[in-house]
Amino acid sequence: MSEGFVPLPKLRADVVSTSHRLHANGWVANHDGNVSVRLKGERFLITCTAVSKRDIDDASLLVVDPQGKVLEGRRKPFGELDLHLAVYRGRPEAQVVLHAHPPVATAFGLVGQELSPIALPEMVVSLGDRVPTLQRAMPKDPEGAKRVESAASEYDAFLLSGNGVITLGEDLTQALLRMELVEHYAKILMAARSLGTVQPLAPADVQKLLEARKKAGLGPRR
């Protein structure tokens, strides 16, 4: 997705719709969560701060530059814009970044656990062989942004200890589906662990799935 492929008015409407979906799915509360999209000319369309994702509308959207300076819009950028910009630096082909707090996946991050093992083939094809959890960082911590940039270069989704989940994608739908899959798998892992030991996929099977993932054009382009 980019401004060149999707008319800007539709793109803005899709950002509003995605924000509403995050709220309707129960993945954000209060002023949590944010959405950003890469535009042409090193600009980014983003949601604003201090507005529930349920209430985001066209007037809530901003356009900012790579330093976070507001180029268009009347509101203020959200406070964790540095994390989104870090993703875009780490993954040049990423067009969308979502940050939300889906409850079960966020709980994994709070206790410092990653979503492991990746035991379903669908997870490997869609997200790779790992959904890691990054070390806790306070807001505006440059080291936290560096860790996000590094993770984005390798992974399509990752947990932030104490700060929810980040997913990225080529368009809003892909990033949203990845957020959905992360939370769904977190629920499955939670249930499976209550029943017994989760058996990981065999390494040879993981490798075949990763090859299928690459052939599908998924994952980092390197």
C-alpha positions as CSV (number, residue, x, y, z in Angstrom):
1,M,0.0,0.0,0.0
2,S,1.2,3.5,-0.7
3,E,-0.3,6.8,-1.7
4,G,0.6,5.9,-5.3
5,F,-1.6,2.8,-5.4
6,V,-4.5,3.7,-3.1
7,P,-6.2,7.1,-3.5
8,L,-5.5,9.2,-0.4
9,P,-9.1,9.7,0.6
10,K,-9.7,5.9,0.6
11,L,-6.5,5.4,2.5
12,R,-7.6,7.8,5.1
13,A,-10.9,6.1,5.4
14,D,-9.2,2.7,5.7
15,V,-7.0,4.0,8.6
16,V,-10.2,5.2,10.3
17,S,-11.8,1.8,9.8
18,T,-8.8,-0.1,11.0
19,S,-8.7,2.1,14.2
20,H,-12.4,1.2,14.8
21,R,-11.6,-2.5,14.2
22,L,-8.8,-2.4,16.9
23,H,-11.3,-1.1,19.4
24,A,-14.2,-3.4,18.4
25,N,-11.9,-6.4,18.7
26,G,-11.0,-5.4,22.3
27,W,-7.4,-4.9,21.5
28,V,-7.2,-1.3,22.7
29,A,-8.7,0.6,25.6
30,N,-8.7,4.3,26.7
31,H,-6.3,6.0,24.3
32,D,-4.2,2.9,23.6
33,G,-3.0,1.8,20.2
34,N,-2.0,3.6,17.1
35,V,-2.0,3.2,13.3
36,S,0.5,4.5,10.7
37,V,0.9,4.2,7.0
38,R,3.9,5.1,4.8
39,L,3.1,7.7,2.1
40,K,5.2,8.8,-0.8
41,G,7.9,11.4,-0.2
42,E,9.0,10.2,3.2
43,R,5.8,11.1,4.9
44,F,3.5,9.1,7.2
45,L,-0.2,9.1,7.8
46,I,-0.9,8.5,11.5
47,T,-3.6,8.6,14.1
48,C,-3.4,11.3,16.7
49,T,-2.9,11.2,20.5
50,A,-5.5,11.3,23.2
51,V,-8.5,9.9,21.2
52,S,-10.0,6.5,21.6
53,K,-9.6,4.3,18.5
54,R,-13.4,4.0,18.6
55,D,-13.7,7.7,18.0
56,I,-11.0,8.3,15.4
57,D,-12.3,10.1,12.3
58,D,-10.7,11.8,9.3
59,A,-10.1,15.0,11.3
60,S,-8.0,12.9,13.8
61,L,-5.4,12.0,11.2
62,L,-2.0,13.7,10.7
63,V,0.8,13.6,8.2
64,V,4.3,13.7,9.6
65,D,7.8,13.6,8.3
66,P,10.5,11.0,9.4
67,Q,11.4,13.2,12.4
68,G,7.7,13.3,13.6
69,K,7.1,16.9,12.6
70,V,3.5,17.5,11.7
71,L,3.0,18.5,8.1
72,E,-0.8,18.2,7.9
73,G,-3.5,18.1,10.6
74,R,-4.5,20.0,13.7
75,R,-3.9,17.5,16.5
76,K,-0.7,16.1,18.1
77,P,1.1,12.9,17.2
78,F,0.8,9.9,19.5
79,G,3.6,9.6,22.0
80,E,5.1,6.4,20.7
81,L,5.6,7.5,17.1
82,D,9.3,6.9,17.6
83,L,8.5,3.1,17.7
84,H,6.7,3.3,14.4
85,L,9.4,5.3,12.7
86,A,11.9,2.7,14.1
87,V,10.0,0.0,12.3
88,Y,10.0,1.9,9.0
89,R,13.8,2.4,9.3
90,G,14.3,-1.3,10.1
91,R,12.0,-2.6,7.4
92,P,12.1,-0.4,4.3
93,E,9.4,-2.4,2.5
94,A,6.9,-2.1,5.4
95,Q,3.9,0.2,4.5
96,V,1.9,-0.1,7.7
97,V,2.6,-0.4,11.4
98,L,0.0,-1.3,14.0
99,H,0.5,-1.1,17.8
100,A,-2.2,-2.5,20.1
101,H,-2.7,-4.3,23.4
102,P,-4.5,-7.5,22.6
103,P,-5.0,-8.9,26.2
104,V,-3.6,-12.4,26.0
105,A,-0.6,-11.6,23.8
106,T,0.1,-8.6,26.0
107,A,0.0,-10.9,29.0
108,F,2.8,-13.0,27.5
109,G,4.9,-9.9,27.1
110,L,4.2,-8.8,30.7
111,V,5.8,-11.9,32.0
112,G,8.7,-11.8,29.5
113,Q,7.6,-14.8,27.5
114,E,7.5,-15.0,23.7
115,L,4.9,-16.9,21.8
116,S,6.8,-20.2,21.9
117,P,6.9,-22.8,20.6
118,I,5.5,-21.9,17.1
119,A,3.7,-25.2,16.8
120,L,1.1,-24.5,14.1
121,P,2.1,-24.6,10.4
122,E,-0.1,-21.6,9.6
123,M,1.9,-19.5,12.1
124,V,5.2,-20.3,10.4
125,V,3.9,-19.4,6.9
126,S,2.2,-16.2,8.1
127,L,4.7,-14.9,10.7
128,G,7.8,-17.0,10.5
129,D,9.4,-19.3,13.1
130,R,9.4,-16.8,15.9
131,V,7.3,-14.1,17.6
132,P,9.8,-12.7,20.1
133,T,9.3,-10.5,23.1
134,L,11.5,-7.4,23.4
135,Q,13.0,-6.2,26.6
136,R,10.9,-3.7,28.6
137,A,11.6,0.0,27.8
138,M,10.1,3.2,29.1
139,P,8.5,5.6,26.6
140,K,10.9,7.7,24.6
141,D,13.8,5.4,25.5
142,P,16.2,5.4,22.5
143,E,17.4,2.0,23.4
144,G,13.9,0.7,23.1
145,A,13.5,2.2,19.7
146,K,16.8,0.6,18.6
147,R,15.5,-2.8,19.7
148,V,12.3,-2.2,17.8
149,E,14.2,-1.2,14.6
150,S,16.3,-4.4,14.9
151,A,13.3,-6.7,15.5
152,A,11.4,-5.1,12.6
153,S,14.3,-6.1,10.2
154,E,13.6,-9.8,11.0
155,Y,10.1,-10.2,12.2
156,D,6.5,-9.3,11.0
157,A,5.2,-9.3,14.6
158,F,6.7,-9.0,18.0
159,L,5.7,-8.4,21.6
160,L,6.9,-5.5,23.7
161,S,7.3,-6.4,27.4
162,G,4.7,-4.3,29.2
163,N,3.6,-2.6,26.0
164,G,1.5,-4.8,23.8
165,V,2.2,-6.0,20.3
166,I,3.5,-4.5,17.1
167,T,2.7,-5.9,13.6
168,L,3.7,-4.6,10.3
169,G,2.6,-5.3,6.8
170,E,2.3,-4.3,3.1
171,D,-1.1,-2.9,3.7
172,L,-3.6,-2.3,6.5
173,T,-5.4,-5.6,6.0
174,Q,-2.2,-7.7,6.3
175,A,-1.1,-5.9,9.4
176,L,-4.5,-6.3,11.0
177,L,-4.7,-10.0,10.2
178,R,-1.2,-10.4,11.7
179,M,-2.4,-8.8,14.9
180,E,-5.4,-11.1,14.9
181,L,-3.2,-14.1,14.4
182,V,-0.8,-13.2,17.2
183,E,-3.7,-12.8,19.7
184,H,-5.4,-16.0,18.4
185,Y,-2.2,-18.0,18.8
186,A,-1.6,-16.6,22.3
187,K,-5.0,-17.9,23.3
188,I,-4.3,-21.3,21.8
189,L,-0.9,-21.5,23.7
190,M,-2.6,-20.5,26.9
191,A,-5.2,-23.2,26.5
192,A,-2.7,-25.9,25.3
193,R,-0.4,-25.3,28.3
194,S,-3.2,-26.0,30.7
195,L,-3.7,-29.4,29.1
196,G,-0.1,-30.5,28.7
197,T,3.2,-29.9,27.0
198,V,3.1,-28.1,23.6
199,Q,5.0,-30.1,21.1
200,P,7.0,-28.0,18.6
201,L,7.1,-28.6,14.9
202,A,10.0,-30.7,13.7
203,P,12.9,-28.6,12.5
204,A,12.7,-30.1,9.0
205,D,9.0,-29.2,8.8
206,V,9.7,-25.7,9.9
207,Q,12.3,-25.3,7.2
208,K,9.9,-26.5,4.5
209,L,7.3,-24.0,5.8
210,L,9.8,-21.2,5.8
211,E,10.6,-22.0,2.2
212,A,6.9,-21.9,1.3
213,R,6.7,-18.5,3.2
214,K,9.5,-17.1,1.1
215,K,8.0,-18.4,-2.2
216,A,4.7,-16.6,-1.2
217,G,6.7,-13.3,-0.9
218,L,6.3,-13.1,2.9
219,G,8.9,-12.0,5.4
220,P,11.9,-9.7,5.1
221,R,13.2,-9.0,1.6
222,R,16.9,-9.7,2.1
